[in-house]
């Protein structure tokens, strides 16, 4: 499972790219030491494992420690500082009045607001409209066999994702 941050790309009239719209994508994984030896690896080797339980605390940690810093890093200095993060109504997502998130979201002159999309409406989420399907298709062409290779493949396809397709998905949403 991954959490992604995507904004509408910004280009000039002359097709010069100011911002490609891709903020970042983060996996829900953990690095753990293997407890027992096997024919494939020794005990103590670090292995990448998926998080088996995604809770509100895990989501809040990803938002505060990964998504918000990535937004601040990639956002234009002269861009609008009011940003809306749209999340679906999955149970582990945090409420829009989460005090810890709201405190972090107001730093550095930003006004980042959490918004929940209406229930049962994936057509209101730009990621569900085509972005995740496109990433899935590109990732399947690589056919990773391990979790580490899967994360690497998803990051590679995210980086290669065309900003024009990203813009088309935003136009579909509008």
C-alpha positions in Angstrom: 0.0 0.0 0.0 1.2 3.5 -0.9 0.2 7.0 -0.1 0.7 9.6 -2.8 0.6 13.3 -3.1 -0.3 14.8 -6.5 -1.1 18.3 -7.6 -2.2 19.8 -10.9 0.9 20.4 -13.1 1.7 24.0 -14.0 3.0 25.0 -17.4 3.4 28.3 -19.2 1.7 29.3 -22.4 4.9 28.2 -24.2 4.7 24.7 -22.6 7.6 25.4 -20.2 7.0 23.2 -17.1 7.0 25.2 -13.9 5.7 22.3 -11.7 5.1 18.7 -12.9 2.5 18.1 -10.2 4.2 15.1 -8.7 5.0 15.7 -5.0 5.9 12.1 -3.9 4.7 8.6 -3.2 5.4 6.7 0.0 5.1 3.0 0.8 3.7 1.6 4.0 6.7 -0.7 4.8 9.1 -1.4 7.6 12.6 -2.7 7.7 13.0 -5.7 10.0 15.8 -8.0 10.9 15.1 -11.6 10.0 14.9 -13.8 13.2 15.8 -17.2 11.8 18.2 -18.4 9.1 17.1 -20.1 6.0 18.7 -21.4 2.8 18.0 -17.9 1.3 19.4 -15.7 4.0 21.1 -15.5 7.4 19.5 -14.4 10.6 19.8 -10.7 11.3 19.6 -9.7 7.6 17.4 -6.6 7.1 14.3 -7.4 5.1 11.6 -5.0 3.7 8.1 -6.0 4.9 4.7 -4.5 4.3 2.9 -3.0 7.2 0.1 -5.4 8.0 -2.0 -2.9 9.9 -2.7 0.7 8.7 -4.1 2.7 11.6 -4.9 6.3 12.2 -1.6 6.7 13.9 0.3 5.3 10.9 -1.6 7.6 8.5 -1.0 10.6 10.7 2.7 9.8 10.9 2.9 9.5 7.1 1.1 12.8 6.6 3.1 14.8 9.2 6.5 13.3 8.6 6.4 12.6 4.8 3.6 14.3 2.9 3.7 17.8 4.6 7.5 18.1 4.2 7.4 16.9 0.6 4.7 19.6 -0.1 6.7 22.3 1.5 9.8 21.3 -0.4 8.3 21.1 -3.8 5.8 24.0 -3.6 6.6 27.2 -5.4 7.6 30.1 -3.2 5.0 32.4 -4.9 2.3 29.7 -5.1 -0.9 29.8 -3.1 -0.2 28.6 0.4 -3.7 27.2 1.0 -3.6 23.6 0.0 -6.4 21.0 0.3 -5.5 17.4 0.9 -8.3 15.2 -0.3 -8.6 11.7 1.3 -11.3 9.1 0.8 -13.4 8.0 3.8 -11.4 4.9 4.6 -11.5 4.2 8.4 -7.8 4.6 9.1 -7.7 8.2 7.7 -7.5 10.9 10.3 -10.3 13.4 10.9 -10.0 16.9 9.4 -10.0 18.3 12.9 -6.9 16.3 14.1 -5.1 18.7 16.4 -1.6 17.2 15.8 -2.0 17.4 12.0 -3.5 20.9 12.0 -0.6 22.2 14.1 2.0 20.9 11.6 -0.1 22.0 8.6 0.0 25.6 9.7 3.8 25.9 9.8 5.9 28.0 7.4 3.0 30.1 6.3 1.0 27.2 4.8 -2.7 26.6 5.4 -3.0 22.9 4.6 -6.5 21.5 5.1 -7.8 17.9 5.1 -11.0 17.2 3.2 -12.8 14.0 3.0 -14.4 13.1 -0.3 -18.0 12.1 -0.3 -18.7 8.4 0.6 -18.9 5.9 -2.3 -17.5 8.4 -4.8 -14.1 7.4 -6.2 -14.7 9.8 -9.1 -14.0 12.7 -6.7 -10.5 11.6 -6.0 -7.8 12.4 -8.7 -5.7 9.4 -7.6 -8.6 7.0 -8.2 -9.6 8.5 -11.5 -6.6 7.1 -13.3 -3.4 7.7 -11.5 -3.2 4.5 -9.5 -4.4 2.4 -12.5 -1.7 3.9 -14.7 1.0 3.2 -12.0 -0.4 -0.3 -11.6 -0.1 -1.0 -15.3 3.4 0.4 -15.5 4.5 -1.5 -12.4 3.1 -4.8 -13.8 5.3 -4.4 -16.9 8.4 -4.7 -14.6 6.9 -7.7 -12.6 8.8 -7.3 -9.2 9.2 -10.4 -7.1 10.2 -9.0 -3.7 8.8 -6.2 -1.6 12.0 -4.2 -2.1 11.7 -4.6 -5.9 8.0 -3.6 -5.7 8.8 -0.4 -3.9 11.6 0.4 -6.3 9.3 -0.4 -9.3 6.5 1.8 -8.1 8.9 4.7 -7.3 10.4 4.3 -10.8 7.0 4.3 -12.5 5.9 7.3 -10.4 9.0 9.2 -11.5 8.4 8.3 -15.2 4.6 9.2 -15.1 3.9 11.8 -17.7 2.7 15.2 -16.4 0.4 15.5 -19.4 -1.5 12.4 -18.3 -1.6 13.9 -14.8 -3.1 17.1 -16.2 -5.7 15.1 -18.1 -6.8 13.4 -14.9 -7.2 16.8 -13.2 -9.3 18.0 -16.1 -11.5 14.9 -15.8 -12.0 15.7 -12.1 -13.1 19.2 -12.9 
